[in-house]
Amino acid sequence: MAAKKKNSKITNINSGFTPDRIGILIFAVLLVYMIISIVQYVKAKHVVGYEVMEGSLSQNNTYTAIALRDEDIVENDTAGSVYYFATEDRRVAKGDLVYIVDEADSLSDMSSLSGDATAVALSESDYAEIKEDIEDFTSTFDKTNFSSVYDFKSSINGTLSKLVNTSYLNNIGELSSSTRNFIYRNAPSSGIVLYSQDGYEDLSLHDMKSDLFDQTKYEKTTFSSSEVVTAGAPVYKLARSEDWSVVIQVPDKETADYLMDKEYIKIKFLKNQVTAWGQVSTYTNSAGEIFVQFSFTNSMITFATDRFLSIELITENETGLKIPNTSIIEKNFYVIPSELVMETAEGNTVVHRKTFLEDGSQSSEEVIVSVHSLVDDKYYIDQDAIASGDVLIFPSTNAEFTVSEVASLTGVYNINKGYADFKQIEVLYSNDEYSIVKSNTEYGLNVYDFIALDATTVSDDELIYD
């Protein structure tokens, strides 16, 4: 019997589109699609919209001012180590303890106190006082004015010295009678205690000169606790009255006269954004330098430790539609008489332009135009519809007008309808970042309109995609 022939046909199980290969193909297609989408997105023009809202801008000027107060220097009458107990820039009443003089310097060696007398235990109110100082500093800190850090350091040191010295004061009775030689010094009148001196204490408006504003030459001496003070030397000062003022230097007489005409000017203190109304007075010194003083009757304690203050003069307040300056653009238009423009039954705005037929005979054609403004019976027309040199026909008289005059309008690109549509604006006031424009004008903007944040990123009638 012949042997049975074996089937030699071999099937390749890896041929054709297997599920694995189909998955790889789909992944590759998706990857290519994602790469193309990313490239298109990166290359695409990105138009950011801005919603128009009502707002206001303060027309202001920023100045560095010198603060003038009713300040009295208090001199020490007995030599010795001075320990302060009143907190700086806090009010004291007449007769309140401000400091003591330790003639024998007993407190420098606290080993003479027994037990835990040298330990300083802070109460909740003490912690609250320190916390308040820190919060005041952090809320007003300006990186461009690092000198405020040193003022803060002095303030904290003064607060801590007062707390430590109060602990000493409570234990002075434990010192032996041989070393108990303390002289108590109280406030001669009520006022704000200040532990510094700068030579500006007696200045008035009529002492002003430009050199006083040079902060690189400004010197301030700070009085510290536990230092030895000679008799007759300054030991602290009192700012006695809430009546105080700030003085600025202005560039010309016109500015000074303008402020004087106002009589009272609203002042914003940039340190803490507080505003106050100051009464205006002016002075011109022998060198021709002009100074303006703003006088107040309150809030002196808020700025008691500041000699130089950054202030804004808020002289006007314009209200309208607030838009970024980056949205504003100048655009050129052709200017034509309003009698040339007609409105069709379909609602289109058209002009009739002179043309010539193939046989050379004269004719005219309707051209749809976009009107953007009407000034002195003249329309501002988009330049993409007509061209310089075009001859337009007056419908009523068939007289001819040649297009030539060009003028510009200030405006923004409205994107409400999904394309860039130029809208004229009337700017009422601008600062470095924003402008206030008049609302509800015939060819302008309304509240809640969307405009291109950057006018340079779009062009006329360009479609805007989300």
C-alpha positions as CSV (number, residue, x, y, z in Angstrom):
1,M,0.0,0.0,0.0
2,A,1.3,3.3,-1.0
3,A,2.0,5.7,1.8
4,K,-0.6,8.6,2.2
5,K,0.8,11.8,0.8
6,K,1.2,14.6,3.4
7,N,-0.4,18.0,2.7
8,S,2.6,20.3,2.1
9,K,0.5,23.5,2.0
10,I,1.7,25.9,4.7
11,T,-0.5,28.8,5.9
12,N,1.3,32.0,7.1
13,I,-0.7,33.1,10.0
14,N,1.0,36.6,10.0
15,S,-0.1,37.6,6.5
16,G,-2.8,40.3,5.9
17,F,-4.2,43.0,8.3
18,T,-4.2,41.4,11.7
19,P,-5.9,43.2,14.7
20,D,-2.5,44.2,16.0
21,R,-1.5,45.8,12.7
22,I,-4.8,47.6,12.4
23,G,-4.3,49.1,15.9
24,I,-0.8,50.3,15.0
25,L,-2.1,51.8,11.8
26,I,-4.9,53.6,13.6
27,F,-2.5,54.9,16.2
28,A,-0.1,56.2,13.5
29,V,-2.9,58.0,11.8
30,L,-4.0,59.6,15.0
31,L,-0.4,60.6,15.8
32,V,0.0,62.3,12.4
33,Y,-3.3,64.1,12.9
34,M,-2.3,65.3,16.3
35,I,1.1,66.5,15.0
36,I,-0.6,68.4,12.1
37,S,-3.2,69.9,14.5
38,I,-0.5,71.1,16.9
39,V,1.6,72.6,14.1
40,Q,-1.5,74.4,12.7
41,Y,-2.4,75.7,16.1
42,V,1.1,77.0,16.7
43,K,1.2,78.7,13.3
44,A,-2.4,80.0,13.6
45,K,-3.1,83.6,14.5
46,H,-4.5,83.7,18.0
47,V,-6.9,86.5,18.6
48,V,-7.8,87.2,22.3
49,G,-11.1,89.0,22.9
50,Y,-11.8,91.6,25.5
51,E,-15.3,92.4,26.8
52,V,-16.0,96.1,26.9
53,M,-17.2,97.3,30.4
54,E,-18.0,100.6,31.9
55,G,-15.2,102.0,34.1
56,S,-13.3,105.1,35.0
57,L,-9.7,106.3,35.1
58,S,-8.3,108.9,37.4
59,Q,-6.4,111.7,35.7
60,N,-3.5,112.0,38.1
61,N,0.1,112.9,38.6
62,T,2.5,111.1,40.8
63,Y,5.0,113.1,43.0
64,T,7.4,112.6,45.8
65,A,6.3,114.7,48.7
66,I,7.9,115.9,52.0
67,A,5.7,115.5,55.1
68,L,5.7,118.4,57.5
69,R,4.4,118.1,61.0
70,D,4.3,120.0,64.3
71,E,7.3,118.2,65.8
72,D,9.1,119.0,69.0
73,I,12.5,117.6,69.9
74,V,12.7,116.5,73.6
75,E,16.2,116.7,75.1
76,N,17.5,114.6,77.9
77,D,18.3,116.5,81.1
78,T,20.4,113.8,82.9
79,A,23.2,111.7,81.5
80,G,22.8,108.0,81.7
81,S,21.5,104.9,79.9
82,V,18.1,105.5,78.4
83,Y,15.4,102.8,78.3
84,Y,12.2,103.6,76.3
85,F,8.8,102.4,77.3
86,A,6.4,104.3,74.9
87,T,5.9,102.6,71.5
88,E,7.0,104.6,68.5
89,D,4.2,106.2,66.3
90,R,1.7,105.7,69.2
91,R,0.0,108.5,71.0
92,V,0.9,109.3,74.6
93,A,-1.0,111.5,76.9
94,K,0.6,114.3,78.9
95,G,2.4,112.8,81.9
96,D,2.7,109.3,80.4
97,L,6.0,107.5,81.0
98,V,8.2,107.7,77.9
99,Y,11.6,106.6,79.2
100,I,13.8,106.2,82.2
101,V,17.4,107.2,82.8
102,D,19.6,104.6,84.5
103,E,22.4,106.8,85.9
104,A,24.3,103.9,87.4
105,D,23.7,101.6,84.4
106,S,22.1,99.0,86.8
107,L,19.9,97.4,84.2
108,S,22.9,96.5,82.0
109,D,23.8,93.7,84.5
110,M,20.5,91.9,84.9
111,S,22.2,89.4,87.3
112,S,21.2,91.8,90.0
113,L,17.6,90.8,89.5
114,S,16.5,87.6,91.2
115,G,14.7,84.5,90.0
116,D,13.0,84.8,86.6
117,A,12.8,88.6,86.7
118,T,15.0,88.7,83.6
119,A,12.6,86.5,81.6
120,V,10.2,88.4,79.4
121,A,6.7,86.9,79.2
122,L,4.6,88.3,76.4
123,S,0.9,88.6,76.8
124,E,-1.7,88.1,74.1
125,S,-1.9,91.8,73.7
126,D,1.9,92.0,73.2
127,Y,1.7,89.3,70.5
128,A,-1.2,91.2,68.9
129,E,0.9,94.4,68.8
130,I,3.8,92.7,67.1
131,K,1.5,90.9,64.7
132,E,-0.1,94.3,63.8
133,D,3.3,95.8,63.0
134,I,4.2,92.9,60.7
135,E,0.8,93.0,58.9
136,D,1.1,96.7,58.4
137,F,4.5,96.3,56.8
138,T,3.6,93.3,54.6
139,S,0.5,95.1,53.3
140,T,2.4,98.2,52.2
141,F,5.8,96.8,51.2
142,D,7.1,98.1,47.9
143,K,10.2,96.4,46.4
144,T,11.2,99.6,44.8
145,N,11.5,101.3,48.2
146,F,13.8,99.0,50.2
147,S,14.4,101.7,52.8
148,S,11.0,100.8,54.3
149,V,12.6,97.6,55.5
150,Y,14.9,99.6,57.8
151,D,11.9,101.6,59.1
152,F,10.1,98.3,59.8
153,K,13.2,97.0,61.6
154,S,13.3,100.1,63.7
155,S,9.6,99.8,64.5
156,I,9.9,96.1,65.5
157,N,13.0,96.9,67.6
158,G,11.1,99.7,69.3
159,T,8.1,97.4,70.1
160,L,10.3,94.7,71.5
161,S,12.4,97.1,73.5
162,K,9.3,98.5,75.0
163,L,8.1,95.0,76.0
164,V,11.5,94.1,77.4
165,N,11.9,97.4,79.3
166,T,8.4,97.0,80.7
167,S,9.5,93.7,82.2
168,Y,12.6,95.4,83.7
169,L,10.4,98.2,85.0
170,N,8.2,95.7,86.8
171,N,11.2,94.3,88.6
172,I,13.2,97.4,89.3
173,G,12.0,97.2,92.9
174,E,14.1,94.1,93.4
175,L,17.4,96.0,92.8
176,S,19.3,96.8,95.9
177,S,18.9,100.3,97.3
178,S,22.6,101.0,96.4
179,T,21.9,100.6,92.7
180,R,18.3,102.0,92.6
181,N,19.0,105.2,90.9
182,F,16.4,105.6,88.1
183,I,15.0,108.9,86.8
184,Y,11.5,108.7,85.2
185,R,10.7,111.0,82.3
186,N,7.2,111.6,81.2
187,A,5.7,113.2,78.1
188,P,5.5,117.1,78.5
189,S,2.4,117.1,76.3
190,S,0.2,114.7,74.4
191,G,1.4,113.6,70.9
192,I,2.9,110.9,68.8
193,V,6.2,109.5,70.1
194,L,9.0,109.3,67.4
195,Y,12.4,107.9,68.1
196,S,14.3,109.6,65.2
197,Q,15.7,113.0,64.1
198,D,16.4,114.2,60.6
199,G,16.7,118.0,60.7
200,Y,13.4,118.5,58.9
201,E,11.4,119.1,62.1
202,D,11.3,122.8,61.8
203,L,10.7,123.1,58.1
204,S,7.8,125.1,56.6
205,L,6.6,125.7,53.1
206,H,8.7,128.9,52.9
207,D,11.9,126.9,53.7
208,M,11.5,124.6,50.7
209,K,14.2,124.1,48.1
210,S,14.8,121.3,45.6
211,D,17.8,119.9,47.5
212,L,15.5,118.8,50.3
213,F,13.9,116.3,48.0
214,D,17.2,114.5,47.2
215,Q,16.8,111.3,49.2
216,T,20.4,110.3,48.5
217,K,21.5,113.2,50.8
218,Y,18.8,112.5,53.4
219,E,20.1,111.5,56.9
220,K,18.0,110.2,59.8
221,T,19.3,109.5,63.3
222,T,17.5,106.8,65.2
223,F,17.4,106.7,69.0
224,S,17.8,103.3,70.5
225,S,17.0,101.9,73.9
226,S,19.8,101.2,76.4
227,E,22.2,103.7,74.8
228,V,24.0,106.2,76.9
229,V,22.7,109.7,76.3
230,T,24.4,112.8,77.5
231,A,22.6,115.7,79.2
232,G,21.1,118.1,76.7
233,A,21.2,115.6,73.8
234,P,18.0,114.8,71.9
235,V,16.2,111.7,73.2
236,Y,12.9,111.6,71.3
237,K,10.4,113.9,69.6
238,L,6.7,114.5,69.8
239,A,4.4,115.1,66.9
240,R,1.8,117.1,68.7
241,S,-1.0,118.0,66.2
242,E,-3.2,116.2,63.7
243,D,-2.7,119.3,61.5
244,W,0.0,118.3,59.0
245,S,0.9,118.7,55.3
246,V,2.9,117.4,52.4
247,V,4.8,119.6,49.9
248,I,5.7,118.8,46.3
249,Q,7.8,120.6,43.7
250,V,6.0,121.4,40.4
251,P,7.7,122.2,37.1
252,D,5.9,125.4,36.2
253,K,3.7,128.2,37.3
254,E,0.8,126.9,35.2
255,T,0.6,123.7,37.2
256,A,0.7,125.6,40.5
257,D,-2.0,128.0,39.3
258,Y,-4.2,125.2,38.2
259,L,-3.9,123.5,41.6
260,M,-4.5,126.8,43.4
261,D,-7.7,127.3,41.4
262,K,-9.0,124.0,42.7
263,E,-8.5,125.1,46.3
264,Y,-8.8,121.5,47.5
265,I,-7.2,118.5,45.8
266,K,-7.9,114.8,46.4
267,I,-4.6,113.1,47.3
268,K,-3.9,109.4,47.1
269,F,-1.1,108.1,49.3
270,L,0.5,105.2,47.4
271,K,1.9,103.6,50.6
272,N,-1.6,102.3,51.6
273,Q,-3.9,103.7,48.9
274,V,-5.6,106.0,51.5
275,T,-7.1,109.2,50.0
276,A,-7.7,112.6,51.6
277,W,-8.6,116.1,50.5
278,G,-5.8,118.6,51.0
279,Q,-6.0,122.4,51.0
280,V,-3.7,124.0,48.4
281,S,-1.1,126.7,49.0
282,T,1.9,127.6,46.9
283,Y,5.4,129.2,47.3
284,T,8.1,130.2,44.9
285,N,11.6,130.6,46.4
286,S,14.3,133.1,45.3
287,A,15.7,130.5,42.9
288,G,12.4,130.4,41.0
289,E,11.6,126.9,42.3
290,I,7.8,126.4,42.7
291,F,6.3,124.3,45.6
292,V,2.8,123.3,46.4
293,Q,1.6,122.4,49.8
294,F,-1.5,120.2,50.7
295,S,-2.7,120.6,54.3
296,F,-4.7,118.1,56.2
297,T,-6.5,118.0,59.6
298,N,-6.4,114.2,60.2
299,S,-4.5,111.0,59.5
300,M,-1.2,112.4,60.7
301,I,-0.5,109.3,62.8
302,T,-0.8,107.0,59.8
303,F,2.3,108.6,58.3
304,A,4.1,109.8,61.4
305,T,7.3,107.9,60.7
306,D,7.4,108.8,57.0
307,R,9.3,111.9,55.8
308,F,9.0,111.2,52.1
309,L,5.7,110.0,50.7
310,S,4.7,109.0,47.1
311,I,1.4,110.6,46.3
312,E,-1.0,111.0,43.4
313,L,-3.0,114.1,42.7
314,I,-6.4,113.1,41.5
315,T,-7.7,116.1,39.6
316,E,-10.3,114.6,37.3
317,N,-12.3,111.4,37.0
318,E,-13.5,110.4,33.5
319,T,-16.2,107.7,33.2
320,G,-17.1,105.7,30.1
321,L,-16.2,102.5,28.4
322,K,-12.8,101.2,29.6
323,I,-10.7,99.4,27.0
324,P,-7.0,98.4,26.9
325,N,-4.7,100.7,24.8
326,T,-3.5,97.6,22.9
327,S,-6.9,97.4,21.3
328,I,-6.7,100.9,19.8
329,I,-5.5,101.4,16.2
330,E,-5.5,104.2,13.6
331,K,-7.0,103.4,10.2
332,N,-7.1,105.4,7.0
333,F,-10.4,106.1,5.1
334,Y,-11.5,107.9,2.0
335,V,-13.6,111.0,2.8
336,I,-16.5,111.7,0.5
337,P,-19.5,114.0,0.6
338,S,-22.5,112.4,2.3
339,E,-24.8,113.2,-0.7
340,L,-22.9,110.5,-2.7
341,V,-24.1,107.7,-0.4
342,M,-27.4,106.0,-0.7
343,E,-29.2,103.2,1.0
344,T,-30.8,100.5,-1.1
345,A,-34.1,98.6,-0.4
346,E,-32.0,95.7,0.8
347,G,-30.4,97.9,3.4
348,N,-27.0,98.2,1.7
349,T,-25.0,101.4,1.7
350,V,-23.9,102.2,-1.8
351,V,-22.2,104.8,-4.1
352,H,-22.4,105.1,-7.9
353,R,-19.1,104.8,-9.6
354,K,-18.5,106.0,-13.1
355,T,-17.6,103.2,-15.6
356,F,-17.2,102.7,-19.3
357,L,-18.8,100.0,-21.4
358,E,-17.0,98.0,-24.1
359,D,-18.2,100.3,-26.8
360,G,-16.7,103.3,-24.9
361,S,-20.0,104.7,-23.7
362,Q,-20.2,106.1,-20.2
363,S,-22.2,104.2,-17.5
364,S,-22.2,103.7,-13.7
365,E,-22.2,100.8,-11.2
366,E,-23.4,100.4,-7.7
367,V,-20.6,99.8,-5.2
368,I,-21.4,98.6,-1.6
369,V,-19.4,100.6,0.9
370,S,-18.9,100.5,4.7
371,V,-19.5,103.8,6.4
372,H,-17.6,104.4,9.6
373,S,-18.2,108.0,10.5
374,L,-20.0,111.2,9.5
375,V,-18.1,114.4,10.1
376,D,-19.1,117.8,8.7
377,D,-21.5,116.1,6.2
378,K,-18.7,113.9,5.0
379,Y,-18.6,110.1,5.2
380,Y,-15.5,108.0,6.0
381,I,-15.5,105.0,3.7
382,D,-13.4,101.8,3.7
383,Q,-10.5,101.9,1.3
384,D,-11.2,98.3,0.1
385,A,-14.4,99.3,-1.7
386,I,-13.2,102.3,-3.7
387,A,-9.8,103.6,-4.7
388,S,-8.1,107.0,-5.1
389,G,-9.0,108.4,-8.5
390,D,-12.4,106.7,-8.8
391,V,-15.1,109.0,-10.1
392,L,-18.4,108.9,-8.1
393,I,-21.7,110.2,-9.4
394,F,-24.0,112.4,-7.3
395,P,-27.5,110.7,-7.7
396,S,-29.4,114.0,-7.6
397,T,-27.4,116.0,-10.1
398,N,-25.2,113.5,-12.0
399,A,-22.3,115.7,-11.1
400,E,-19.0,114.0,-10.7
401,F,-16.6,113.7,-7.7
402,T,-13.1,112.3,-7.8
403,V,-12.0,110.3,-4.7
404,S,-8.7,111.6,-3.3
405,E,-9.0,112.9,0.3
406,V,-7.7,110.5,3.0
407,A,-8.1,110.8,6.7
408,S,-7.7,108.5,9.7
409,L,-10.0,107.5,12.5
410,T,-9.2,106.0,15.9
411,G,-10.9,102.8,16.6
412,V,-10.9,99.1,17.6
413,Y,-11.8,95.9,16.0
414,N,-15.2,94.6,17.1
415,I,-15.4,90.8,16.9
416,N,-19.1,90.2,18.0
417,K,-20.1,88.8,14.7
418,G,-17.1,86.4,14.2
419,Y,-15.1,88.8,12.0
420,A,-13.0,91.9,12.6
421,D,-15.2,95.0,12.1
422,F,-13.6,98.4,12.6
423,K,-15.5,100.6,15.1
424,Q,-14.6,104.3,15.6
425,I,-14.1,105.4,19.2
426,E,-13.9,108.8,20.9
427,V,-11.2,108.7,23.6
428,L,-12.0,110.8,26.6
429,Y,-8.9,110.0,28.6
430,S,-5.9,107.6,28.6
431,N,-3.2,106.5,30.9
432,D,-0.3,104.0,30.2
433,E,-2.6,100.9,30.1
434,Y,-6.2,101.9,29.5
435,S,-8.4,104.4,27.8
436,I,-11.9,105.7,28.6
437,V,-14.0,106.0,25.5
438,K,-17.4,107.6,24.9
439,S,-20.3,105.1,25.0
440,N,-23.3,104.7,22.7
441,T,-21.9,106.7,19.8
442,E,-23.5,106.1,16.3
443,Y,-20.5,104.2,14.9
444,G,-18.8,103.2,18.1
445,L,-18.9,100.7,20.9
446,N,-21.4,99.6,23.5
447,V,-21.0,98.0,26.8
448,Y,-20.5,94.1,26.6
449,D,-19.1,94.3,23.0
450,F,-16.2,92.1,22.4
451,I,-13.1,93.6,20.8
452,A,-9.7,92.3,19.8
453,L,-7.3,92.7,22.8
454,D,-4.4,93.3,20.4
455,A,-5.5,95.2,17.3
456,T,-2.3,94.3,15.5
457,T,-3.3,90.6,15.4
458,V,-6.3,91.1,13.1
459,S,-7.1,92.8,9.8
460,D,-10.3,94.1,8.3
461,D,-13.1,91.6,7.9
462,E,-10.8,88.7,9.0
463,L,-12.8,85.7,10.3
464,I,-12.2,85.1,14.0
465,Y,-12.2,81.5,15.2
466,D,-12.5,80.5,18.9
